[in-house]
Amino acid sequence: MAKITINQIAEELNLSRNTISKVLNQKGGVSEKTEQLVLNHAKQMGYKQLDQMNQEEKQETVINEKSLLLVTSHIPMNQHFGVRALDAFQKKVSREGYRVEIEIVTEEEMRMNQVPRGMENDRIDGIVCIEMFDKEYSTFLCETKKPILFIDSAVEIDESFTNLDLILMENQNSISILVRRMIDAGYRKFGFIGDKKHCRSFHERWEACDRILTKAGIKDFEKGSVCALDQKKYNDYRWMCKRIKELAMLPDVFICANDEIAVTLIRALREIGLTVPEDVKVVGFDDMPVAALSNPTLTTVRINSDAIGMIAADLLLSRIQNQKLPSRYTYVQTTPVFRESTGILHE
């Protein structure tokens, strides 16, 4: 194909060569309507220099664009608190001129300590991690020296890194309030349902139960607990039925690591002939929409997801601006919500 020239474009459009040159060389001084007409026609005619200009413009945009990388084992979906938290995070960083790229890391990639694809060309300004509970891979990410923020984390994340910030929902105070209320109401047999080593927040919820019960002289907490180290199984009510039947002691009150587990537990209890709250009381955590819709409605702990997202953005952006800041561990207030699943404690 013959090379397309400025003169040919000018002749086709019945415009001066100078006008065409101003548009194609981005000199200005031409109306927006004429500029668009010239660019569209030049593209249709196959003006090669225009393709080159567009490519150079794209490259310049990529180079100048500020980018954050979201690293996760899976994207939070549906009722997960992370959906709203990430939405608030995205809106806040966008106003500061940052775009967010997402990298879902597989179990195999974590085992191999593979660098997330978005970091390969070193144009990422900072990293935010959610649903990233693998301790070794979390350490690997911290070792990149990039500013990094974890929304929840592995139970024993290495706290020696100075480029690390962590934000969590407040776990222990709200759980402590709930457990004390149950004790004050006369209950003495408690159990915890959930993999307490799944993540830091689950562990802190279990830890709060254990501490308050020990202080009250209640020592058989473990006998009524299901803490198998496999988070995926907890949404299977048939599996849950088997675990409940195997318990050395049936508790008066089950404290669950989150609402999804609590809803599964209620179904499992019904399957084996027990009713909530008449036979057993059940408490969740997160206050997902399902908590207010379940039968019975679920006593739980409300997370301020929007605040977590906005504060997470502030933490990461401030570290990008000043990487000499000390590491920060931030807890966002939660609120106990009493409903039907705790019977007389329904408010």
C-alpha positions in Angstrom: 0.0 0.0 0.0 1.3 3.5 -1.0 2.3 5.8 1.8 -0.4 8.3 2.7 0.8 11.9 2.9 -0.5 15.1 4.5 -1.2 16.6 1.0 -3.5 13.6 0.2 -5.5 14.1 3.4 -5.8 17.8 2.7 -7.1 17.2 -0.8 -9.6 14.6 0.4 -11.0 16.9 3.0 -10.6 20.2 1.0 -8.6 21.7 3.8 -5.3 23.4 3.8 -2.1 21.5 4.3 -1.3 23.7 7.3 -4.5 22.8 9.0 -3.9 19.1 8.5 -0.3 19.5 9.8 -1.5 21.3 12.9 -3.9 18.5 13.8 -1.5 15.6 13.1 1.4 17.3 14.9 -0.8 18.4 17.8 0.0 22.1 17.4 -3.4 23.4 18.4 -5.2 26.3 16.8 -7.9 24.1 15.2 -11.5 23.7 16.2 -12.4 20.5 18.0 -14.8 19.5 15.2 -12.2 20.0 12.5 -9.6 18.1 14.6 -11.9 15.1 15.0 -12.7 15.2 11.3 -9.0 15.1 10.3 -8.1 12.4 12.8 -10.9 10.1 11.8 -10.2 10.6 8.1 -6.5 10.1 8.5 -7.2 6.8 10.4 -9.6 5.6 7.6 -6.9 6.4 5.0 -4.3 4.4 6.9 -2.0 7.3 7.8 0.8 5.3 9.6 2.3 8.3 11.5 -1.1 8.5 13.3 -0.8 4.9 14.5 2.7 5.7 15.8 1.5 8.9 17.6 -1.4 6.9 19.2 1.0 4.2 20.4 3.5 6.8 21.8 0.6 8.5 23.6 -0.5 5.3 25.1 3.0 4.5 26.3 3.4 7.9 27.8 0.1 7.5 29.6 1.2 4.1 31.0 4.5 5.5 32.1 2.9 8.6 33.9 -0.1 6.7 35.3 0.0 5.9 39.0 -0.8 2.3 39.7 -1.7 0.1 42.7 -1.8 -3.7 42.6 -4.5 -5.7 44.4 -3.1 -9.1 45.2 -5.6 -11.8 46.4 -6.1 -15.5 46.4 -9.7 -14.9 45.3 -11.8 -11.8 44.7 -14.4 -11.2 47.5 -17.9 -11.8 46.2 -21.5 -11.4 47.1 -22.0 -10.6 50.8 -18.3 -10.6 51.8 -17.3 -7.4 53.7 -14.4 -7.0 51.3 -16.8 -6.1 48.4 -17.8 -2.8 50.0 -14.3 -2.2 51.5 -12.7 -2.5 48.1 -15.3 -0.3 46.5 -14.6 2.4 49.0 -10.8 1.9 48.6 -11.1 2.1 44.8 -13.1 5.4 44.9 -10.7 7.0 47.3 -7.5 6.1 45.4 -9.1 7.0 42.1 -9.7 10.6 43.3 -5.9 10.7 44.0 -5.1 9.7 40.4 -4.4 6.0 41.0 -5.7 3.0 39.0 -6.0 -0.4 40.6 -4.9 -3.6 38.8 -6.0 -7.0 40.1 -3.8 -10.1 40.3 -5.4 -13.4 41.5 -2.6 -15.6 42.7 -3.0 -19.4 42.6 -1.9 -21.8 45.3 0.8 -23.1 42.9 2.1 -19.6 42.3 2.2 -19.0 46.0 4.2 -22.2 46.6 6.6 -21.1 43.8 6.9 -17.6 45.2 6.0 -16.2 41.8 6.1 -12.4 41.4 2.6 -11.2 40.6 2.4 -10.3 36.9 1.5 -6.7 37.5 4.9 -6.2 39.3 7.1 -7.5 36.5 7.9 -4.1 34.9 8.3 -2.2 38.3 5.6 0.4 37.5 3.5 -0.4 40.6 3.6 2.2 43.4 2.1 0.1 46.1 0.3 -3.2 46.9 -2.9 -3.9 48.7 -3.7 -7.5 49.8 -7.0 -9.0 50.7 -7.9 -12.7 51.3 -4.1 -13.3 51.3 -3.5 -15.6 54.3 -0.5 -17.5 53.2 2.3 -16.6 55.6 5.2 -17.4 53.4 3.8 -15.7 50.3 2.9 -12.6 52.4 6.6 -12.5 53.5 7.7 -12.8 49.9 5.5 -9.8 48.9 6.9 -7.7 51.8 10.4 -8.5 50.6 9.7 -6.6 47.4 10.1 -3.5 49.5 7.1 -1.9 47.9 4.7 -0.1 50.2 2.2 -2.8 51.1 -1.1 -2.9 53.0 -2.9 -6.0 54.2 -6.7 -6.0 54.8 -6.6 -8.8 57.4 -3.6 -11.2 57.2 -2.1 -14.5 58.0 -2.2 -15.3 61.7 1.6 -15.0 62.2 2.6 -12.4 59.6 6.2 -11.2 60.0 5.8 -7.9 61.7 9.5 -6.9 61.3 8.9 -5.3 57.8 9.0 -1.5 57.8 7.1 -1.2 54.5 4.0 -3.0 56.0 0.7 -1.7 57.2 -2.2 -3.8 58.4 -5.9 -2.9 58.9 -8.5 -5.2 60.5 -12.0 -5.0 61.9 -12.0 -4.8 65.7 -12.5 -8.4 66.7 -11.9 -8.9 70.4 -13.9 -6.3 72.1 -17.2 -7.1 70.4 -16.8 -10.8 70.9 -15.9 -10.2 74.5 -19.2 -8.2 75.0 -21.2 -11.0 73.5 -19.6 -13.8 75.5 -19.9 -11.8 78.8 -23.6 -11.2 78.1 -24.1 -15.0 77.6 -22.2 -15.7 80.8 -24.3 -13.1 82.7 -27.4 -14.9 81.3 -26.3 -18.1 83.0 -24.7 -20.0 80.1 -21.6 -22.1 81.0 -21.0 -24.4 78.0 -19.5 -22.7 74.9 -18.0 -23.8 71.6 -16.2 -22.0 68.7 -16.8 -23.0 65.1 -14.2 -22.1 62.5 -10.6 -22.6 61.5 -8.9 -20.4 64.1 -5.6 -20.4 62.0 -7.3 -19.4 58.8 -6.5 -15.7 59.3 -5.7 -13.2 61.9 -9.3 -12.0 62.4 -10.6 -15.6 63.0 -7.8 -16.2 65.5 -8.5 -13.0 67.4 -12.2 -14.0 67.7 -11.3 -17.4 69.0 -8.7 -15.8 71.3 -11.3 -13.4 72.8 -13.6 -16.3 73.6 -10.9 -18.3 75.2 -9.7 -15.4 77.3 -13.1 -14.4 78.6 -14.2 -17.9 79.4 -10.9 -18.7 81.2 -11.3 -15.6 83.3 -14.8 -16.8 84.2 -13.5 -20.2 85.2 -15.0 -22.0 82.2 -12.3 -24.5 81.1 -14.0 -27.0 78.7 -14.2 -24.6 75.7 -12.2 -26.9 73.4 -14.6 -29.8 74.1 -17.5 -28.0 72.3 -15.4 -26.5 69.5 -14.9 -27.4 65.8 -11.6 -25.8 64.7 -10.5 -28.2 61.8 -7.8 -26.6 59.7 -9.7 -26.5 56.4 -11.8 -23.4 55.9 -13.5 -24.8 52.7 -15.3 -27.5 54.6 -17.2 -25.1 56.9 -19.8 -24.3 54.3 -20.8 -28.0 54.0 -23.7 -28.6 56.4 -23.3 -32.4 56.0 -19.7 -32.2 57.1 -20.8 -29.9 59.9 -23.5 -32.4 61.1 -20.8 -35.1 61.5 -18.5 -32.7 63.5 -21.3 -31.7 65.8 -22.2 -35.3 66.6 -18.5 -36.0 67.4 -18.3 -33.3 70.0 -17.5 -34.4 73.6 -19.9 -31.7 74.8 -22.8 -30.0 73.2 -22.5 -26.3 74.0 -25.3 -24.0 75.1 -23.7 -21.3 72.9 -21.8 -21.6 69.6 -19.6 -18.6 68.6 -18.9 -18.8 64.9 -16.0 -17.3 63.0 -18.3 -15.6 60.6 -21.9 -15.4 59.5 -21.6 -17.9 56.6 -20.4 -20.6 59.1 -23.2 -19.6 61.5 -25.9 -20.1 58.9 -24.4 -23.5 57.9 -24.3 -24.5 61.6 -28.0 -23.6 62.1 -28.9 -25.8 59.2 -26.7 -28.6 60.5 -28.3 -28.3 64.0 -31.8 -28.5 62.5 -30.7 -31.6 60.5 -29.8 -33.4 63.7 -32.9 -32.4 65.5 -31.8 -29.3 67.4 -33.4 -25.9 67.2 -32.0 -22.4 67.5 -32.3 -20.7 69.9 -34.4 -23.1 72.0 -31.7 -25.9 72.3 -28.6 -24.0 71.3 -27.7 -20.3 70.9 -25.7 -19.2 67.8 -23.6 -16.1 67.2 -21.9 -15.0 63.9 -19.6 -12.2 62.8 -19.7 -9.7 59.9 -23.4 -8.8 59.8 -23.8 -9.9 56.2 -27.3 -9.3 54.7 -28.1 -13.0 55.2 -27.8 -12.5 59.0 -31.0 -10.4 59.1 -32.8 -12.8 56.7 -31.9 -16.2 58.2 -34.4 -18.2 60.2 -33.9 -17.4 63.0 -32.3 -14.0 62.4 -28.7 -14.1 63.5 -26.9 -12.4 66.4 -23.7 -11.1 65.0 -21.0 -8.3 64.9 -21.4 -5.5 62.4 -18.3 -4.5 60.4 -17.9 -1.0 59.1 -16.7 -2.1 55.6 -16.8 1.4 54.1 -14.5 2.8 56.8 -12.1 -0.1 56.4 -11.8 0.7 52.7 -11.3 4.4 53.1 -8.8 4.1 55.9 -6.9 1.4 54.0 -6.6 3.9 51.1 -5.2 6.6 53.4 -2.7 4.2 55.0 -1.3 3.0 51.7 -1.2 6.4 50.0 0.5 8.0 53.0 3.1 5.2 53.0 3.8 5.8 49.2 4.3 9.5 50.0 6.5 8.8 53.0 8.1 5.4 53.2 9.9 6.2 56.4 6.7 6.0 58.4 6.7 3.3 61.1 4.4 0.3 60.5 0.8 0.8 61.5 -1.7 -1.7 62.8 -5.2 -0.2 62.6 -8.4 -1.6 64.0 -11.8 -0.3 62.9 -14.6 -0.3 65.4 -17.3 -3.0 65.2 -20.7 -3.3 66.9 -22.5 -6.3 68.4 -26.0 -6.8 66.9 -28.4 -9.0 69.0 -31.1 -10.9 67.1 -33.2 -14.0 67.5 -30.5 -16.7 67.4 -29.5 -15.8 71.0 -33.1 -16.1 72.3 -33.6 -14.0 75.4 -30.7 -11.7 74.4 -32.6 -10.6 71.4 -32.8 -6.8 71.5 
